[in-house]
Amino acid sequence: MRMTHKGFPLLLSLAAMVLSPAEAAKKRSQWKIEKGEITGEGPAFLWREPVDIGSRNLFYGAGGKEHEPRGILRFVKEDLDGSNPKFIVEDQQGAKWKIKLGSEAQCETAASRLVWAAGYSTDQDYFAPFLKVEKMPKRLHRGQTQVTSDGAMRNVQIKRYPPGEEKIGNWEWADSPFAHTRELNGLRALMALINNWDLKDTNNSIYQEKGPAGVRRVYRVADLGASFAGTSYGWPARRSRGNLSSYRKSKFIAESDDEFIDFRVPSRPNFVYFFFGPRTYLARTHLRWIGEDVPRDHAAWMGRLLARLSHRQIQDAFRGAGYEQEEVDGFSAVVERRIAELTKL
């Protein structure tokens, strides 16, 4: 059911004319990952069967209650990657954390809960309605208006850096050790279920983990911040992330037949965005294939897996992300409806 993109060569030509070579290279750098040998040790994992899925605590997620942030946090440095203000901080035990401000804090935390529940590796994310960081600089490159003079900030996501975990590279949707597997195709269906439209390869990370069971390489969708809103990039940005109205109105399954499913996510942005950034527009249009031609039985498998979650667990994913009860009910209803659609395939 591969969809063709009429006029795509014309758009490419227009983009080449609009952007200078230097500008085009800068745009491409947002999407291309640097090629290089992955030198990590141990077997590679994308998914591990969640045998305890019915009892997993989705309020606290992968990090659990025992690792939620406590005590005094001190500023270390700014992280200027991505589009949201971020800071590296340190707790009293010397452990490092990353704080993210902005519209992605809640929706990414909720998304990480559901992805982790399904057996995929996620960051250990927590949501904090209020946080205070000591020794914040007086001037910040980003987020100045979101931090008070005494280092207080509200509605933030804070990510724990577990001991023994090291990022060693990125992976591509089209070229990974898991190509054509049920596990990768199930992940594609899961990204559509949560409406994560920002599926560029630079958001996929490979981590080397050292633990009691030995060393392994873990493949992870490390940025889930464009979830639970519409099916593509929109403006303003806050409407493209964690927007219940957009999530409710969006279509989940675009087409289906006896063998394959086409999901609506990620969809092509409105054409008006072409004139604000032709290369980015075309790159996002190219991502549409990730939601297309997903084997029907692999999508149904993901539905059966998620159907083992209770209503309470799904609601806890949104409670743990700081949503009010009305939003908890709304987001959970859409998630449960979509799980039911998958199980009927």
Secondary structure, 3 states (H helix, E strand, C coil): CCCCCCCHHHHHHHHHHHCCHHHHHHHHCCCCCCCCCCCCCCCEECECCCCCHHHCCCCCHHHCHHHCCCCCEEEEEEECCCCCCEEEEECCCCCEEEEECCCHHHHHHHHHHHHHHCCECCCEEEEEEEEEEECCCCCCCCCHHHCCCCCEEEEEEEEECCCCEEEEEECECCECCCCCCHHHHHHHHHHHHCCCCCCCHHHEEEEEEEECCEEEEEEEECCCCCCCCCCCCCCCHHHHCCCHHHHHHCCCEEEECCCEEEECCCCCCCHHHHHCCHHHHHHHHHHHHHHCCEEHHHHHHHHHHHCCCCHHHHHHHHHCCCCCHHHHHHHHHHHHHHHHHHHCC
